[in-house]
C-alpha cells in the first residue's frame, strides 16, 4: 500500500469513527436527518472499500470515473444490449465483496471485480466476465492521463489485466 493510501485510509477511519459516535447520539432523535447520517456512513464505508477491497485495475477505473464525476467529464457505457451515450456520472460505489456499482445518466450497472478481466485503452475500458458471457465498455470523454496511470505500476503484473494499450504501458514502464 502506498503512503498516500495509508494517509487517506487513516483519515477515512477517523471520519468513520467520529461519525459513528455522532450517529449513536442522533439515534435518540426522531428526524429524517438521522437517515441521512446513516447514508453518509454507508458512503464512507464505500470509500474505504476503494482502497481495501478491489484490484488495482478496478481502482484505476473507479478513480477515472470519480475524476469524470468531479471534473465535469462524461462517460458513455455499453453493457450487453444497453447503451448510454455520454452523460454525467451520478455515482460510483464499492459494496461488499468488491461489487462496483455505477450510475451514468439513467443507466445503473454493477460488476464484481473478481469476476472480470480488464482491457485498458487511453479513452476506454472493456470489462469482460471471466466466463466471456458478458462485457461492459466504458468510454471516457477525458482520457486517462499520465499521472493517474503512473500511480499504478502494479497493473503490468495484475492477473486480471489482459490488455494494456502501448501508450499506457509506455507511461507505466517509465516509472519503474
Backbone as a printed PyTorch tensor [residue, N CA C, xyz], in Angstrom:
tensor([[[  0.8370,  -1.1750,   0.0000],
         [  0.0000,   0.0000,   0.0000],
         [  0.8890,   1.2480,   0.0000]],

        [[  0.5440,   2.1930,  -0.8230],
         [  1.3190,   3.4260,  -0.8980],
         [  1.1200,   4.2760,   0.3560]],

        [[  2.0690,   5.1540,   0.6180],
         [  1.9770,   6.0300,   1.7860],
         [  0.7410,   6.9200,   1.7050]],

        [[  0.4530,   7.4540,   0.5230],
         [ -0.7170,   8.3280,   0.3790],
         [ -2.0180,   7.5540,   0.6360]],

        [[ -2.0490,   6.2770,   0.2510],
         [ -3.2260,   5.4480,   0.5300],
         [ -3.4140,   5.2610,   2.0290]],

        [[ -2.3090,   5.0360,   2.7330],
         [ -2.3720,   4.8670,   4.1870],
         [ -2.9100,   6.1260,   4.8560]],

        [[ -2.4620,   7.2670,   4.3900],
         [ -2.9330,   8.5320,   4.9610],
         [ -4.4260,   8.7040,   4.7060]],

        [[ -4.8540,   8.4420,   3.4740],
         [ -6.2760,   8.5810,   3.1510],
         [ -7.1280,   7.5950,   3.9540]],

        [[ -6.6500,   6.3640,   4.0830],
         [ -7.3900,   5.3790,   4.8840],
         [ -7.4800,   5.7900,   6.3500]],

        [[ -6.3900,   6.3240,   6.8760],
         [ -6.3970,   6.7850,   8.2610],
         [ -7.4060,   7.9240,   8.4330]],

        [[ -7.4590,   8.8330,   7.4800],
         [ -8.4330,   9.9300,   7.5290],
         [ -9.8630,   9.3900,   7.4670]],

        [[-10.0990,   8.4380,   6.5840],
         [-11.4330,   7.8400,   6.4810],
         [-11.8170,   7.1300,   7.7780]],

        [[-10.8510,   6.4660,   8.3880],
         [-11.0870,   5.7830,   9.6680],
         [-11.4840,   6.7910,  10.7410]],

        [[-10.7680,   7.9130,  10.8000],
         [-11.0840,   8.9620,  11.7720],
         [-12.4990,   9.5000,  11.5530]],

        [[-12.8140,   9.8050,  10.3070],
         [-14.1410,  10.3390,   9.9770],
         [-15.2160,   9.3100,  10.3180]],

        [[-14.9670,   8.0510,   9.9700],
         [-15.9420,   6.9980,  10.2230],
         [-16.2540,   6.8790,  11.7180]],

        [[-15.2120,   6.8130,  12.5490],
         [-15.4270,   6.6460,  13.9840],
         [-16.1220,   7.8690,  14.5910]],

        [[-15.7350,   9.0420,  14.1550],
         [-16.3900,  10.2570,  14.6380],
         [-17.8590,  10.2600,  14.2380]],

        [[-18.1210,   9.9010,  13.0100],
         [-19.4910,   9.8950,  12.5200],
         [-20.3200,   8.8160,  13.2030]],

        [[-19.7110,   7.6580,  13.4330],
         [-20.4010,   6.5650,  14.1120],
         [-20.7980,   6.9830,  15.5370]],

        [[-19.8850,   7.6630,  16.2040],
         [-20.1580,   8.1610,  17.5560],
         [-21.2960,   9.1840,  17.5190]],

        [[-21.2600,  10.0850,  16.5730],
         [-22.3070,  11.1060,  16.4450],
         [-23.6560,  10.4650,  16.1110]],

        [[-23.6390,   9.4140,  15.3080],
         [-24.8780,   8.7460,  14.9260],
         [-25.5450,   8.0880,  16.1380]],

        [[-24.7390,   7.5810,  17.0550],
         [-25.3050,   6.9960,  18.2770],
         [-26.0940,   8.0450,  19.0600]],

        [[-25.5710,   9.2630,  19.1200],
         [-26.2900,  10.3560,  19.7760],
         [-27.5500,  10.7100,  18.9920]],

        [[-27.4040,  10.7970,  17.6800],
         [-28.5120,  11.2260,  16.8210],
         [-29.6640,  10.2320,  16.8240]],

        [[-29.3740,   8.9640,  17.0710],
         [-30.4280,   7.9400,  17.0740],
         [-31.4730,   8.1660,  18.1770]],

        [[-31.1610,   9.0360,  19.1170],
         [-32.1130,   9.3680,  20.1730],
         [-33.1690,  10.3600,  19.6780]],

        [[-32.9590,  10.8940,  18.4970],
         [-33.8390,  11.9170,  17.9280],
         [-34.6210,  11.3190,  16.7630]],

        [[-35.9050,  11.6430,  16.6910],
         [-36.7150,  11.2250,  15.5400],
         [-36.6290,  12.3240,  14.4940]],

        [[-35.8340,  12.0630,  13.4610],
         [-35.6420,  13.0650,  12.4120],
         [-35.1930,  12.3820,  11.1330]],

        [[-35.5910,  12.9400,  10.0330],
         [-35.1500,  12.4300,   8.7330],
         [-33.6360,  12.5870,   8.5850]],

        [[-33.0600,  13.5140,   9.3230],
         [-31.6160,  13.7440,   9.2530],
         [-30.8250,  12.5380,   9.7450]],

        [[-31.4030,  11.7670,  10.6410],
         [-30.7260,  10.5590,  11.1340],
         [-30.5230,   9.5810,   9.9730]],

        [[-31.5270,   9.4460,   9.1160],
         [-31.3800,   8.5660,   7.9460],
         [-30.3100,   9.0970,   7.0050]],

        [[-30.2330,  10.4010,   6.8560],
         [-29.1860,  10.9960,   6.0160],
         [-27.8090,  10.7080,   6.6140]],

        [[-27.6870,  10.8020,   7.9390],
         [-26.4190,  10.4800,   8.6000],
         [-26.0420,   9.0190,   8.3440]],

        [[-27.0250,   8.1250,   8.4280],
         [-26.7670,   6.7040,   8.1770],
         [-26.2830,   6.4980,   6.7420]],

        [[-26.8810,   7.2180,   5.8060],
         [-26.4670,   7.1240,   4.4000],
         [-25.0240,   7.6060,   4.2280]],

        [[-24.6630,   8.6650,   4.9170],
         [-23.2940,   9.1700,   4.8440],
         [-22.2940,   8.1460,   5.3840]],

        [[-22.6890,   7.4240,   6.4150],
         [-21.8320,   6.3740,   6.9720],
         [-21.6140,   5.2550,   5.9360]],

        [[-22.6590,   4.9080,   5.2020],
         [-22.5520,   3.9130,   4.1330],
         [-21.5870,   4.4180,   3.0560]],

        [[-21.6640,   5.6810,   2.7110],
         [-20.7750,   6.2630,   1.7030],
         [-19.3180,   6.2480,   2.1580]],

        [[-19.0920,   6.4760,   3.4290],
         [-17.7220,   6.4320,   3.9580],
         [-17.1730,   5.0070,   3.8690]],

        [[-18.0110,   4.0060,   4.1940],
         [-17.5700,   2.6060,   4.0590],
         [-17.2400,   2.2820,   2.6040]],

        [[-18.0510,   2.7830,   1.6820],
         [-17.8020,   2.5610,   0.2560],
         [-16.4560,   3.1560,  -0.1480]],

        [[-16.1680,   4.3270,   0.3560],
         [-14.9040,   4.9940,   0.0440],
         [-13.7190,   4.1640,   0.5390]],

        [[-13.8310,   3.5790,   1.7200],
         [-12.7620,   2.7200,   2.2570],
         [-12.5270,   1.5120,   1.3630]],

        [[-13.6230,   0.9480,   0.8600],
         [-13.5010,  -0.2620,   0.0310],
         [-12.7230,  -0.0010,  -1.2550]],

        [[-12.7090,   1.2230,  -1.7300],
         [-11.9150,   1.5590,  -2.9200],
         [-10.4570,   1.2160,  -2.6670]],

        [[ -9.9800,   1.4490,  -1.4570],
         [ -8.5830,   1.1890,  -1.1140],
         [ -8.3320,  -0.2420,  -0.6760]],

        [[ -9.3470,  -0.8820,  -0.1050],
         [ -9.1260,  -2.1640,   0.5520],
         [ -9.6550,  -3.3830,  -0.1960]],

        [[-10.7270,  -3.2410,  -0.9650],
         [-11.4430,  -4.4220,  -1.4560],
         [-11.3850,  -4.6850,  -2.9580]],

        [[-10.8170,  -3.7860,  -3.7230],
         [-10.8190,  -4.0080,  -5.1760],
         [ -9.3940,  -4.0460,  -5.7180]],

        [[ -9.2640,  -4.6440,  -6.8850],
         [ -7.9500,  -4.8000,  -7.5110],
         [ -7.4230,  -3.4550,  -8.0080]],

        [[ -6.1520,  -3.4320,  -8.3270],
         [ -5.5150,  -2.2090,  -8.8320],
         [ -6.1770,  -1.7310, -10.1430]],

        [[ -6.4240,  -2.5970, -11.1240],
         [ -7.0760,  -2.0870, -12.3370],
         [ -8.4900,  -1.5550, -12.0670]],

        [[ -9.2240,  -2.2120, -11.1790],
         [-10.5640,  -1.7270, -10.8300],
         [-10.4600,  -0.3680, -10.1430]],

        [[ -9.4480,  -0.2100,  -9.3260],
         [ -9.2580,   1.0730,  -8.6440],
         [ -8.9390,   2.1760,  -9.6470]],

        [[ -8.1080,   1.8810, -10.6360],
         [ -7.8090,   2.8630, -11.6750],
         [ -9.0950,   3.3000, -12.3810]],

        [[ -9.9460,   2.3470, -12.6810],
         [-11.2200,   2.6370, -13.3510],
         [-12.1300,   3.4610, -12.4470]],

        [[-12.2400,   3.0650, -11.1930],
         [-13.0790,   3.8030, -10.2370],
         [-12.5780,   5.2370, -10.0970]],

        [[-11.2690,   5.4140,  -9.9980],
         [-10.7240,   6.7630,  -9.8580],
         [-10.9480,   7.5820, -11.1250]],

        [[-10.8960,   6.9420, -12.2940],
         [-11.1910,   7.6490, -13.5420],
         [-12.6650,   8.0670, -13.5760]],

        [[-13.5430,   7.2040, -13.1120],
         [-14.9690,   7.5500, -13.0370],
         [-15.1900,   8.7040, -12.0590]],

        [[-14.5010,   8.6820, -10.9260],
         [-14.6180,   9.7760,  -9.9580],
         [-14.0760,  11.0770, -10.5300]],

        [[-12.9660,  10.9850, -11.2720],
         [-12.4330,  12.1760, -11.9590],
         [-13.4790,  12.7490, -12.9000]],

        [[-14.1280,  11.8810, -13.6510],
         [-15.1740,  12.3320, -14.5660],
         [-16.3320,  12.9740, -13.8100]],

        [[-16.6710,  12.3970, -12.6660],
         [-17.7830,  12.9220, -11.8750],
         [-17.4620,  14.3120, -11.3190]],

        [[-16.2750,  14.5000, -10.8100],
         [-15.9490,  15.7500, -10.1310],
         [-15.2300,  16.7690, -11.0040]],

        [[-14.7960,  16.3790, -12.1890],
         [-14.1190,  17.3100, -13.0880],
         [-14.9560,  17.5840, -14.3480]],

        [[-16.2000,  17.2880, -14.2850],
         [-17.1710,  17.5670, -15.3370],
         [-16.8660,  16.8100, -16.6340]],

        [[-16.3150,  15.6330, -16.5110],
         [-16.1660,  14.7710, -17.6710],
         [-17.4380,  13.9570, -17.8420]],

        [[-17.5300,  13.2600, -18.9450],
         [-18.6880,  12.4090, -19.1680],
         [-18.2120,  11.0210, -19.5710]],

        [[-19.1110,  10.0570, -19.3950],
         [-18.7980,   8.6660, -19.6790],
         [-19.9630,   8.0740, -20.4690]],

        [[-19.6390,   7.2800, -21.4720],
         [-20.6510,   6.5020, -22.1940],
         [-20.4540,   5.0480, -21.7820]],

        [[-21.5110,   4.2720, -21.9040],
         [-21.4270,   2.8860, -21.4640],
         [-22.2050,   1.9830, -22.4070]],

        [[-21.6420,   0.8060, -22.6330],
         [-22.3310,  -0.2580, -23.3570],
         [-22.2330,  -1.5020, -22.4810]],

        [[-23.3750,  -2.0750, -22.1900],
         [-23.4180,  -3.2950, -21.3820],
         [-24.4700,  -4.1960, -22.0080]],

        [[-24.0000,  -5.2260, -22.6930],
         [-24.9020,  -6.1220, -23.4240],
         [-25.7300,  -5.2990, -24.4130]],

        [[-27.0370,  -5.3120, -24.2670],
         [-27.8930,  -4.5700, -25.2010],
         [-28.2200,  -3.1630, -24.7200]],

        [[-27.6920,  -2.8010, -23.6050],
         [-27.9490,  -1.4780, -23.0370],
         [-26.8590,  -0.5050, -23.4630]],

        [[-27.2850,   0.7100, -23.8090],
         [-26.3150,   1.7390, -24.1850],
         [-26.7290,   3.0620, -23.5640]],

        [[-25.7470,   3.7730, -23.0850],
         [-25.9540,   5.1150, -22.5690],
         [-24.9290,   6.0020, -23.2540]],

        [[-25.4050,   6.9940, -24.0050],
         [-24.4790,   7.9300, -24.6460],
         [-23.7820,   8.7430, -23.5540]],

        [[-22.8200,   9.5490, -23.9670],
         [-22.0550,  10.3130, -22.9910],
         [-22.9790,  11.0890, -22.0570]],

        [[-22.7800,  10.8730, -20.7620],
         [-23.5900,  11.5110, -19.7300],
         [-22.7280,  11.6720, -18.4740]],

        [[-23.2560,  12.3910, -17.5290],
         [-22.5520,  12.6100, -16.2600],
         [-22.5940,  11.3530, -15.4010]],

        [[-21.5750,  11.2080, -14.5880],
         [-21.5150,  10.1080, -13.6230],
         [-22.2990,  10.5500, -12.3930]],

        [[-23.3900,   9.8550, -12.0970],
         [-24.2190,  10.1980, -10.9370],
         [-23.5750,   9.6970,  -9.6520]],

        [[-23.0900,   8.4480,  -9.6800],
         [-22.3920,   7.9300,  -8.5060],
         [-21.5040,   6.7520,  -8.8730]],

        [[-20.5530,   6.5040,  -7.9850],
         [-19.6520,   5.3490,  -8.0400],
         [-19.5840,   4.8180,  -6.6160]],

        [[-19.9240,   3.5440,  -6.4320],
         [-19.8890,   2.9410,  -5.0990],
         [-19.1590,   1.6080,  -5.1730]],

        [[-18.5040,   1.2660,  -4.0930],
         [-17.9200,  -0.0640,  -3.9520],
         [-18.5990,  -0.7060,  -2.7520]],

        [[-19.2970,  -1.7910,  -3.0180],
         [-20.0180,  -2.5050,  -1.9670],
         [-19.1950,  -3.6980,  -1.5010]],

        [[-19.7740,  -4.4460,  -0.5800],
         [-19.0760,  -5.6150,  -0.0420],
         [-18.6810,  -6.5810,  -1.1570]],

        [[-17.6190,  -7.3070,  -0.9090],
         [-17.1070,  -8.3640,  -1.7940],
         [-16.6700,  -7.8270,  -3.1550]],

        [[-16.2350,  -6.5610,  -3.2040],
         [-15.7030,  -5.9940,  -4.4290],
         [-16.7260,  -5.7280,  -5.5160]],

        [[-17.9720,  -5.5300,  -5.1370],
         [-19.0110,  -5.2100,  -6.1190],
         [-18.9740,  -3.7060,  -6.3860]],

        [[-18.7510,  -3.3520,  -7.6360],
         [-18.6500,  -1.9530,  -8.0400],
         [-19.9540,  -1.5670,  -8.7310]],

        [[-20.5680,  -0.4950,  -8.2590],
         [-21.8460,  -0.0240,  -8.8010],
         [-21.6620,   1.3990,  -9.3110]],

        [[-22.1310,   1.6290, -10.5280],
         [-22.0370,   2.9670, -11.0980],
         [-23.3810,   3.3520, -11.7140]],

        [[-23.6250,   4.6450, -11.7330],
         [-24.7960,   5.1610, -12.4310],
         [-24.3050,   6.2750, -13.3360]],

        [[-24.5550,   6.0840, -14.6300],
         [-24.1750,   7.0580, -15.6360],
         [-25.4500,   7.4390, -16.3730]],

        [[-25.7900,   8.7090, -16.3160],
         [-27.0680,   9.1210, -16.8870],
         [-28.1790,   8.3870, -16.1790]],

        [[-28.9890,   7.6770, -16.9350],
         [-30.1000,   6.9200, -16.3490],
         [-29.7870,   5.4300, -16.1900]],

        [[-28.5900,   5.0240, -16.5870],
         [-28.2320,   3.6090, -16.5730],
         [-27.3910,   3.2530, -15.3490]],

        [[-27.8370,   2.2490, -14.6190],
         [-27.0870,   1.7290, -13.4810],
         [-26.5040,   0.3660, -13.8640]],

        [[-25.2220,   0.1900, -13.5790],
         [-24.5290,  -1.0570, -13.9070],
         [-23.6480,  -1.4340, -12.7250]],

        [[-23.5050,  -2.7310, -12.5030],
         [-22.5900,  -3.1790, -11.4580],
         [-21.8480,  -4.4250, -11.9370]],

        [[-20.6990,  -4.6460, -11.3470],
         [-19.9180,  -5.8460, -11.6230],
         [-19.1060,  -6.1810, -10.3840]],

        [[-18.7700,  -7.4400, -10.2630],
         [-17.9210,  -7.8900,  -9.1550],
         [-16.5020,  -7.9740,  -9.6730]],

        [[-15.6210,  -7.2190,  -9.0460],
         [-14.2440,  -7.0780,  -9.5120],
         [-13.5770,  -8.4160,  -9.8020]],

        [[-13.7010,  -9.3710,  -8.9190],
         [-13.0240, -10.6510,  -9.0790],
         [-13.5250, -11.4930, -10.2420]],

        [[-14.6590, -11.1340, -10.8130],
         [-15.2470, -11.9170, -11.9060],
         [-14.9780, -11.3400, -13.2890]],

        [[-14.1390, -10.3170, -13.3850],
         [-13.9210,  -9.6510, -14.6660],
         [-12.4430,  -9.5020, -14.9990]],

        [[-12.1790,  -9.5020, -16.2970],
         [-10.8530,  -9.1940, -16.8300],
         [-10.9270,  -7.8030, -17.4450]],

        [[ -9.7790,  -7.1160, -17.4650],
         [ -9.7580,  -5.7190, -17.8920],
         [ -8.8910,  -5.5260, -19.1390]],

        [[ -9.4180,  -4.7110, -20.0430],
         [ -8.7350,  -4.2940, -21.2620],
         [ -8.6710,  -2.7770, -21.2010]],

        [[ -7.4620,  -2.2350, -21.1160],
         [ -7.2800,  -0.8040, -20.8740],
         [ -6.7710,  -0.0740, -22.1130]],

        [[ -7.4680,   0.9770, -22.4900],
         [ -7.1230,   1.8410, -23.6180],
         [ -7.0430,   3.2750, -23.0930]],

        [[ -6.4660,   4.1920, -23.8550],
         [ -6.3500,   5.5710, -23.3520],
         [ -7.6840,   6.2400, -23.0000]],

        [[ -8.7390,   5.9640, -23.7590],
         [-10.0060,   6.6570, -23.5240],
         [-11.1900,   5.7180, -23.2830]],

        [[-10.8900,   4.4330, -23.0670],
         [-11.9710,   3.4920, -22.7660],
         [-11.4210,   2.2920, -22.0060]],

        [[-12.3510,   1.5460, -21.4410],
         [-12.0210,   0.3150, -20.7260],
         [-13.0650,  -0.7130, -21.1120]],

        [[-12.6110,  -1.9170, -21.3460],
         [-13.5550,  -3.0130, -21.5630],
         [-13.3820,  -4.0080, -20.4240]],

        [[-14.5010,  -4.3830, -19.8410],
         [-14.5100,  -5.3640, -18.7670],
         [-15.2070,  -6.5990, -19.3240]],

        [[-14.5490,  -7.7210, -19.2760],
         [-15.1510,  -8.9620, -19.7610],
         [-15.2500,  -9.9590, -18.6160]],

        [[-16.4320, -10.5460, -18.4990],
         [-16.6150, -11.5800, -17.4800],
         [-15.6420, -12.7140, -17.7620]],

        [[-15.1430, -13.3320, -16.7100],
         [-14.1660, -14.4080, -16.9010],
         [-14.7410, -15.5650, -17.6990]],

        [[-16.0650, -15.7330, -17.6720],
         [-16.6790, -16.7790, -18.4960],
         [-16.9810, -16.2940, -19.9180]],

        [[-16.5820, -15.0210, -20.2090],
         [-16.7460, -14.4140, -21.5430],
         [-18.2020, -14.2800, -21.9820]],

        [[-19.1560, -14.4030, -21.0630],
         [-20.5670, -14.3210, -21.4400],
         [-21.1260, -12.9010, -21.3840]],

        [[-20.4130, -12.0030, -20.7680],
         [-20.8920, -10.6280, -20.7080],
         [-19.7080,  -9.6690, -20.7130]],

        [[-19.9910,  -8.4380, -21.1120],
         [-18.9440,  -7.4170, -21.1010],
         [-19.5690,  -6.0470, -20.8580]],

        [[-18.7390,  -5.1630, -20.3800],
         [-19.1230,  -3.7750, -20.1390],
         [-18.0300,  -2.9220, -20.7690]],

        [[-18.4400,  -1.9200, -21.5230],
         [-17.4800,  -0.9810, -22.1050],
         [-17.7730,   0.4060, -21.5620]],

        [[-16.7240,   1.0460, -21.0620],
         [-16.8220,   2.4130, -20.5720],
         [-15.9760,   3.3070, -21.4580]],

        [[-16.5670,   4.3670, -21.9760],
         [-15.8830,   5.3230, -22.8450],
         [-15.7880,   6.6500, -22.1010]],

        [[-14.5850,   7.2010, -22.0040],
         [-14.3570,   8.4140, -21.2220],
         [-14.1660,   9.6230, -22.1300]],

        [[-14.8310,  10.7350, -21.8080],
         [-14.6070,  11.9720, -22.5660],
         [-13.2550,  12.5740, -22.1970]],

        [[-12.7890,  12.2660, -21.0000],
         [-11.4560,  12.6880, -20.5620],
         [-10.6040,  11.4180, -20.4730]],

        [[ -9.6170,  11.3120, -21.3490],
         [ -8.7830,  10.1050, -21.4000],
         [ -7.9320,   9.9770, -20.1300]],

        [[ -7.4440,   8.7580, -19.8910],
         [ -6.5040,   8.5460, -18.7920],
         [ -5.3260,   9.4870, -19.0160]],

        [[ -4.8580,  10.1070, -17.9500],
         [ -3.6720,  10.9400, -18.1080],
         [ -2.4670,  10.2050, -17.5350]],

        [[ -1.3240,  10.6930, -17.8790],
         [ -0.0760,  10.0490, -17.4970],
         [  0.0490,   9.8870, -15.9710]],

        [[ -0.2970,  10.9420, -15.2240],
         [ -0.1430,  10.9070, -13.7710],
         [ -1.0280,   9.8430, -13.1250]],

        [[ -2.2460,   9.6970, -13.6080],
         [ -3.1350,   8.7050, -12.9920],
         [ -2.6550,   7.2880, -13.2830]],

        [[ -2.1850,   7.0410, -14.4780],
         [ -1.7190,   5.7050, -14.8450],
         [ -0.3990,   5.3730, -14.1440]],

        [[  0.4860,   6.3480, -14.0300],
         [  1.7870,   6.1230, -13.3870],
         [  1.6490,   5.7350, -11.9160]],

        [[  0.5460,   6.1000, -11.2860],
         [  0.3440,   5.7800,  -9.8670],
         [  0.1180,   4.2890,  -9.6400]],

        [[ -0.1340,   3.5260, -10.7090],
         [ -0.4850,   2.1150, -10.5600],
         [  0.4020,   1.2060, -11.4240]],

        [[  1.7180,   1.1770, -11.1720],
         [  2.5870,   0.3270, -11.9840],
         [  2.2900,  -1.1690, -11.8230]],

        [[  1.6060,  -1.5340, -10.7330],
         [  1.2680,  -2.9380, -10.4960],
         [  0.3180,  -3.4920, -11.5550]],

        [[ -0.2880,  -2.6150, -12.3180],
         [ -1.2200,  -3.0480, -13.3690],
         [ -0.5220,  -3.9870, -14.3550]],

        [[  0.7640,  -3.7400, -14.5920],
         [  1.5070,  -4.5600, -15.5550],
         [  1.5590,  -6.0320, -15.1600]],

        [[  1.4900,  -6.3200, -13.8740],
         [  1.5610,  -7.7170, -13.4260],
         [  0.2420,  -8.2140, -12.8330]],

        [[ -0.7900,  -7.4050, -12.9320],
         [ -2.0900,  -7.7930, -12.3890],
         [ -2.6640,  -8.9600, -13.1890]],

        [[ -3.0850, -10.0230, -12.5110],
         [ -3.5780, -11.2000, -13.2250],
         [ -4.8940, -10.9720, -13.9760]],

        [[ -5.6670,  -9.9640, -13.6000],
         [ -6.9330,  -9.7590, -14.2980],
         [ -6.8620,  -8.6790, -15.3840]],

        [[ -5.6560,  -8.2030, -15.6980],
         [ -5.4700,  -7.3020, -16.8400],
         [ -5.0100,  -8.1410, -18.0180]],

        [[ -5.8120,  -8.1280, -19.0680],
         [ -5.4980,  -8.9230, -20.2530],
         [ -4.7680,  -8.0840, -21.2980]],

        [[ -5.1500,  -6.8030, -21.4040],
         [ -4.5600,  -5.9530, -22.4250],
         [ -4.3560,  -4.5450, -21.8860]],

        [[ -3.1910,  -3.9790, -22.2000],
         [ -2.8960,  -2.5770, -21.8940],
         [ -2.4200,  -1.9320, -23.1900]],

        [[ -3.0500,  -0.8440, -23.5630],
         [ -2.6630,  -0.1190, -24.7700],
         [ -1.1870,   0.2840, -24.6590]],

        [[ -0.4280,   0.2280, -25.7580],
         [  1.0060,   0.5510, -25.7080],
         [  1.3310,   1.9230, -25.1010]],

        [[  0.4950,   2.9310, -25.3330],
         [  0.7680,   4.2500, -24.7550],
         [  0.6930,   4.2080, -23.2250]],

        [[ -0.3150,   3.5400, -22.6960],
         [ -0.4390,   3.4230, -21.2430],
         [  0.7270,   2.6170, -20.6680]],

        [[  1.0730,   1.5510, -21.3540],
         [  2.1830,   0.7040, -20.8990],
         [  3.5020,   1.4890, -20.8980]],

        [[  3.6900,   2.3110, -21.9080],
         [  4.9050,   3.1330, -22.0070],
         [  5.0050,   4.0750, -20.8080]],

        [[  3.8910,   4.7090, -20.4450],
         [  3.8910,   5.6160, -19.2830],
         [  4.2240,   4.8650, -18.0090]],

        [[  3.6760,   3.6810, -17.8360],
         [  3.9060,   2.9020, -16.6210],
         [  5.3680,   2.4430, -16.5520]],

        [[  5.8840,   1.9600, -17.6480],
         [  7.2590,   1.4340, -17.6650],
         [  8.3030,   2.5100, -17.3790]],

        [[  8.0270,   3.7470, -17.7310],
         [  8.9680,   4.8210, -17.4560],
         [  9.0810,   5.0990, -15.9660]],

        [[  8.0720,   4.7370, -15.2060],
         [  8.0820,   4.9440, -13.7550],
         [  8.9280,   3.8780, -13.0830]],

        [[  8.8910,   2.6560, -13.5730],
         [  9.5770,   1.5450, -12.9110],
         [ 11.0710,   1.6390, -13.0410]]])
